[in-house]
Amino acid sequence: MNKSLLFLAQKGAFIFLFFLLLTFLQSCMQFYKVKTVNGFGVSELEKYIADNKYIILHQDSLALHLYNPHIMRNALMGNLEVLPSGHLKYKSTNLTGGNRYKRTKKNNESYVLKEVHLYLRKPIVQRFDTAKQVVIPFKEIAYSDVYTEAQGRSILSWLTPVFISTGGIVMYCLIAKPFTLNSWNMRW
C-alpha cells in the first residue's frame, strides 16, 4: 500500500509541476507603468519631442495622435490624425499599478513605452475629431501621462517561473527519491 501511495504522489507531483510550469511560462511578460506629470511645463514637452515620443492628445473622451509637434512661443503646435488600433491600449490602462504588454516576434507592443498622453483642461479645439492642425496654449494642458517600463515587475515575471520550477523539481526529487531507492533495493 505504501508503495502505491508513493507512486501516486510521484505522478501527481509530476503532473502538477508540468501544468504549473506551462502556466508560468505563459505569464512571462513585460510591464509598463504610468507616471502622471502635474504642473506641466515647457521643459517636459521639449523632452518629449526630443525623445521622439508618440504624443496622444486628449480632449473630453476623444484622443488623437499629435504628430510633427513643435513649440512656438507659449503654445504647442502640430498635426492631428486618428490613432491606429495599436495605440488604443490607454483605454484599459491601470494608472496605479503595472500593465502588461507583449514583446514577441509575432506581437511586439513595446511601442507603448514611447507614448505620452496630454490631457486638455477644457475643450478648446473646435471639431476635435476632424481637426487637422492644432495650436494648444501650454496653460490649457492639465497634465500628462508618460508610459515607462516597469523594470522590477518585468524582471520578476521572468524570474518567478524559474524559482518555482526549481523548487518544484527539488520537491519532486524528494518525493520520487524514496520510491526509486525502495524499488532499487527490492530488486537486489
KEKE-3310 file (N, C-alpha, C; in steps of 0.2 Angstrom, whole numbers, plus 5000, padded with zeros to 4 digits):
npx = (5004:5010:5019:5011:5005:5016:5020:5008:5009:5021:5018:5007:5013:5022:5014:5007:5018:5021:5010:5010:5022:5019:5009:5016:5025:5018:5014:5025:5029:5031:5031:5023:5022:5012:5016:5011:5012:5010:5007:5012:5025:5035:5048:5046:5039:5047:5057:5049:5047:5060:5064:5057:5044:5028:5015:4999:4985:4972:4955:4941:4932:4938:4953:4968:4982:4995:5006:5022:5025:5029:5036:5030:5032:5021:5015:5009:5011:5005:5000:4985:4980:4970:4971:4980:4975:4983:4988:4978:4978:4978:4965:4962:4971:4979:4981:4988:4995:5005:5005:5002:5012:5015:5030:5035:5040:5030:5020:5023:5022:5030:5030:5021:5029:5034:5024:5016:5003:4993:4983:4969:4963:4950:4938:4945:4948:4940:4928:4936:4938:4939:4948:4964:4975:4982:4984:4989:4988:5000:4995:4983:4985:4982:4988:5000:5002:5014:5021:5031:5044:5041:5052:5056:5045:5044:5056:5054:5043:5049:5058:5051:5045:5056:5062:5051:5049:5062:5061:5050:5055:5065:5057:5050:5060:5063:5051:5051:5063:5064:5055:5061:5073:5068:5062:5073:5081:5073:5075:5087)
npy = (4994:5006:5008:5010:5022:5031:5030:5036:5049:5053:5053:5062:5074:5076:5079:5090:5099:5100:5106:5118:5124:5126:5136:5147:5150:5155:5167:5175:5191:5208:5223:5239:5256:5270:5286:5300:5317:5332:5350:5354:5358:5368:5363:5349:5346:5349:5339:5327:5329:5329:5316:5309:5305:5297:5306:5308:5317:5322:5326:5329:5315:5310:5305:5309:5307:5317:5323:5328:5338:5354:5368:5384:5400:5402:5390:5374:5366:5357:5343:5333:5316:5301:5289:5274:5257:5250:5259:5261:5256:5263:5265:5254:5255:5253:5265:5265:5254:5240:5237:5225:5222:5215:5207:5200:5190:5189:5198:5213:5225:5235:5248:5255:5260:5272:5281:5296:5305:5319:5329:5340:5354:5359:5359:5365:5365:5366:5355:5343:5330:5330:5339:5345:5352:5359:5372:5373:5382:5382:5383:5377:5364:5351:5340:5327:5310:5298:5284:5272:5259:5246:5240:5232:5224:5218:5210:5202:5194:5186:5179:5172:5160:5153:5151:5145:5133:5127:5125:5116:5105:5101:5097:5087:5078:5075:5068:5058:5051:5043:5033:5028:5023:5013:5004:5001:4994:4984:4976:4970)
npz = (5000:5004:4994:4983:4986:4986:4973:4967:4973:4967:4953:4953:4958:4948:4937:4942:4943:4929:4923:4931:4927:4913:4915:4921:4911:4901:4907:4907:4905:4899:4907:4910:4917:4922:4923:4930:4926:4934:4934:4922:4911:4899:4898:4900:4889:4878:4881:4878:4864:4860:4863:4854:4857:4856:4854:4862:4861:4872:4872:4881:4879:4868:4858:4849:4838:4840:4829:4822:4831:4838:4846:4849:4854:4867:4865:4860:4844:4831:4820:4818:4819:4817:4829:4827:4829:4837:4847:4856:4868:4880:4884:4892:4903:4918:4930:4942:4945:4938:4921:4907:4893:4877:4870:4858:4844:4835:4840:4845:4856:4861:4858:4866:4876:4872:4872:4876:4885:4883:4892:4890:4898:4896:4883:4869:4856:4841:4833:4836:4833:4819:4816:4808:4811:4825:4838:4854:4869:4882:4895:4894:4895:4906:4912:4910:4905:4906:4899:4905:4906:4918:4926:4937:4940:4927:4927:4938:4933:4925:4932:4942:4937:4935:4948:4955:4947:4949:4963:4963:4956:4965:4975:4969:4967:4980:4984:4974:4976:4988:4983:4972:4977:4986:4977:4970:4979:4982:4971:4972)
capx = (5000:5014:5022:5007:5004:5022:5019:5003:5012:5026:5015:5003:5018:5025:5008:5006:5023:5021:5005:5012:5027:5016:5005:5020:5029:5013:5013:5031:5028:5034:5026:5024:5018:5010:5019:5007:5016:5006:5011:5015:5029:5038:5054:5044:5036:5054:5060:5045:5048:5067:5065:5053:5038:5022:5011:4992:4981:4965:4950:4935:4933:4942:4960:4971:4989:4998:5012:5025:5024:5034:5034:5030:5030:5018:5010:5011:5008:5006:4995:4982:4977:4967:4975:4980:4972:4988:4989:4971:4979:4977:4958:4962:4977:4979:4985:4991:4999:5008:5001:5006:5012:5019:5036:5037:5041:5023:5016:5028:5019:5034:5028:5018:5034:5035:5018:5014:4996:4992:4975:4967:4959:4943:4938:4947:4949:4933:4928:4942:4938:4941:4954:4970:4981:4980:4988:4987:4992:5003:4991:4977:4987:4981:4993:5002:5003:5020:5021:5038:5044:5041:5058:5056:5039:5046:5061:5050:5038:5053:5062:5047:5044:5062:5062:5046:5051:5067:5058:5046:5059:5068:5052:5048:5065:5062:5046:5052:5069:5062:5051:5066:5078:5065:5062:5080:5084:5069:5077:5094)
capy = (5000:5012:5009:5013:5029:5035:5031:5041:5055:5055:5055:5068:5079:5077:5082:5097:5103:5101:5112:5124:5127:5129:5142:5152:5152:5159:5173:5179:5197:5214:5228:5246:5259:5276:5291:5307:5323:5338:5356:5353:5364:5368:5358:5342:5345:5349:5332:5323:5330:5327:5309:5307:5301:5296:5311:5307:5322:5320:5332:5326:5307:5309:5305:5309:5307:5323:5321:5334:5343:5359:5373:5391:5404:5398:5385:5368:5366:5350:5340:5328:5310:5296:5284:5267:5252:5248:5264:5262:5252:5268:5264:5249:5256:5254:5271:5265:5248:5238:5235:5221:5222:5209:5209:5194:5191:5190:5203:5217:5230:5239:5255:5258:5264:5279:5285:5302:5307:5326:5330:5347:5356:5360:5358:5371:5363:5365:5349:5340:5323:5331:5344:5343:5355:5362:5376:5372:5385:5377:5384:5373:5357:5350:5335:5322:5303:5296:5277:5269:5252:5244:5235:5227:5219:5214:5205:5197:5190:5181:5175:5168:5153:5149:5149:5140:5127:5124:5122:5111:5100:5099:5094:5081:5073:5072:5063:5052:5048:5037:5027:5025:5019:5007:4999:4998:4990:4977:4971:4967)
capz = (5000:5005:4988:4978:4988:4984:4966:4965:4974:4962:4947:4954:4958:4941:4933:4945:4941:4922:4922:4934:4923:4907:4917:4922:4905:4898:4911:4907:4901:4900:4911:4909:4922:4921:4928:4929:4927:4935:4933:4915:4909:4893:4898:4899:4882:4874:4882:4874:4857:4858:4864:4849:4860:4852:4859:4861:4864:4874:4874:4883:4878:4861:4858:4843:4838:4838:4825:4819:4836:4839:4851:4846:4860:4873:4863:4856:4838:4827:4816:4821:4815:4820:4832:4825:4834:4842:4852:4860:4874:4885:4886:4898:4907:4926:4932:4949:4945:4932:4915:4903:4886:4874:4866:4855:4836:4831:4843:4848:4859:4865:4856:4871:4881:4869:4872:4881:4884:4885:4893:4890:4904:4894:4876:4866:4849:4838:4829:4838:4829:4812:4815:4805:4814:4832:4842:4861:4873:4887:4901:4893:4896:4913:4915:4905:4907:4902:4900:4905:4908:4925:4926:4943:4939:4921:4929:4942:4930:4921:4937:4947:4935:4936:4955:4957:4944:4953:4969:4962:4954:4971:4979:4965:4968:4987:4984:4970:4978:4992:4979:4967:4981:4988:4972:4968:4985:4982:4965:4974)
cpx = (5004:5017:5018:5005:5010:5022:5014:5006:5017:5023:5011:5008:5021:5020:5007:5012:5023:5016:5007:5017:5024:5012:5010:5024:5024:5012:5019:5029:5032:5029:5028:5020:5017:5013:5015:5012:5011:5010:5015:5019:5032:5044:5052:5042:5042:5057:5056:5047:5056:5068:5060:5047:5032:5017:5003:4989:4974:4961:4944:4936:4936:4949:4963:4978:4991:5005:5015:5024:5030:5031:5035:5028:5028:5013:5013:5007:5009:5000:4992:4980:4974:4972:4974:4977:4977:4989:4982:4972:4977:4970:4958:4968:4976:4983:4989:4996:5002:5003:5005:5006:5016:5024:5038:5038:5035:5019:5020:5024:5023:5033:5025:5023:5036:5029:5018:5007:4996:4985:4974:4962:4951:4944:4940:4948:4942:4934:4935:4943:4940:4946:4960:4976:4978:4986:4985:4991:4994:4998:4985:4979:4987:4987:4995:5003:5009:5021:5029:5038:5045:5046:5058:5051:5041:5051:5058:5046:5042:5057:5057:5046:5050:5063:5057:5047:5056:5065:5054:5050:5063:5063:5050:5054:5065:5057:5048:5058:5068:5059:5057:5071:5075:5064:5068:5083:5080:5072:5084:5092)
cpy = (5006:5013:5012:5021:5034:5035:5036:5048:5058:5057:5061:5074:5081:5081:5089:5101:5105:5107:5118:5128:5130:5136:5148:5154:5156:5166:5178:5185:5203:5219:5235:5250:5266:5281:5298:5313:5329:5344:5356:5359:5363:5363:5351:5341:5345:5342:5327:5323:5328:5320:5305:5302:5302:5300:5309:5313:5320:5326:5328:5318:5305:5309:5305:5309:5314:5322:5328:5339:5348:5365:5380:5396:5400:5393:5379:5367:5359:5348:5334:5322:5305:5291:5277:5262:5250:5252:5265:5258:5257:5267:5259:5249:5257:5260:5270:5259:5246:5236:5230:5223:5216:5211:5202:5195:5193:5196:5208:5224:5235:5247:5259:5262:5270:5283:5290:5304:5314:5327:5337:5348:5356:5360:5365:5371:5362:5359:5345:5333:5324:5336:5341:5346:5359:5367:5376:5376:5381:5377:5379:5365:5355:5346:5331:5315:5300:5288:5275:5262:5251:5238:5230:5222:5215:5208:5200:5192:5185:5176:5171:5161:5149:5147:5144:5133:5123:5121:5116:5104:5097:5095:5087:5076:5070:5067:5057:5048:5042:5031:5024:5021:5013:5002:4997:4993:4983:4973:4968:4962)
cpz = (5000:4998:4983:4980:4986:4976:4964:4967:4969:4956:4947:4955:4952:4937:4935:4942:4933:4920:4925:4930:4916:4909:4918:4916:4901:4901:4910:4902:4902:4903:4910:4915:4919:4926:4926:4931:4928:4935:4927:4913:4902:4892:4897:4892:4877:4875:4878:4867:4855:4859:4859:4852:4855:4857:4857:4865:4865:4875:4875:4882:4872:4862:4851:4844:4836:4835:4823:4825:4836:4843:4848:4851:4866:4871:4860:4850:4835:4823:4819:4816:4819:4823:4829:4830:4839:4848:4856:4866:4880:4888:4892:4902:4914:4927:4938:4949:4939:4927:4910:4896:4883:4870:4863:4847:4833:4834:4847:4850:4862:4863:4862:4876:4878:4869:4878:4880:4887:4886:4894:4896:4902:4886:4873:4858:4846:4834:4830:4834:4822:4811:4812:4809:4820:4834:4849:4865:4879:4893:4900:4894:4903:4916:4909:4909:4903:4904:4900:4907:4916:4926:4931:4942:4933:4923:4933:4939:4926:4926:4941:4944:4936:4944:4957:4954:4947:4959:4968:4960:4960:4975:4976:4967:4975:4988:4980:4972:4982:4988:4975:4971:4984:4983:4969:4973:4984:4976:4967:4979)
residu = (MET:ASN:LYS:SER:LEU:LEU:PHE:LEU:ALA:GLN:LYS:GLY:ALA:PHE:ILE:PHE:LEU:PHE:PHE:LEU:LEU:LEU:THR:PHE:LEU:GLN:SER:CYS:MET:GLN:PHE:TYR:LYS:VAL:LYS:THR:VAL:ASN:GLY:PHE:GLY:VAL:SER:GLU:LEU:GLU:LYS:TYR:ILE:ALA:ASP:ASN:LYS:TYR:ILE:ILE:LEU:HIS:GLN:ASP:SER:LEU:ALA:LEU:HIS:LEU:TYR:ASN:PRO:HIS:ILE:MET:ARG:ASN:ALA:LEU:MET:GLY:ASN:LEU:GLU:VAL:LEU:PRO:SER:GLY:HIS:LEU:LYS:TYR:LYS:SER:THR:ASN:LEU:THR:GLY:GLY:ASN:ARG:TYR:LYS:ARG:THR:LYS:LYS:ASN:ASN:GLU:SER:TYR:VAL:LEU:LYS:GLU:VAL:HIS:LEU:TYR:LEU:ARG:LYS:PRO:ILE:VAL:GLN:ARG:PHE:ASP:THR:ALA:LYS:GLN:VAL:VAL:ILE:PRO:PHE:LYS:GLU:ILE:ALA:TYR:SER:ASP:VAL:TYR:THR:GLU:ALA:GLN:GLY:ARG:SER:ILE:LEU:SER:TRP:LEU:THR:PRO:VAL:PHE:ILE:SER:THR:GLY:GLY:ILE:VAL:MET:TYR:CYS:LEU:ILE:ALA:LYS:PRO:PHE:THR:LEU:ASN:SER:TRP:ASN:MET:ARG:TRP)
# end
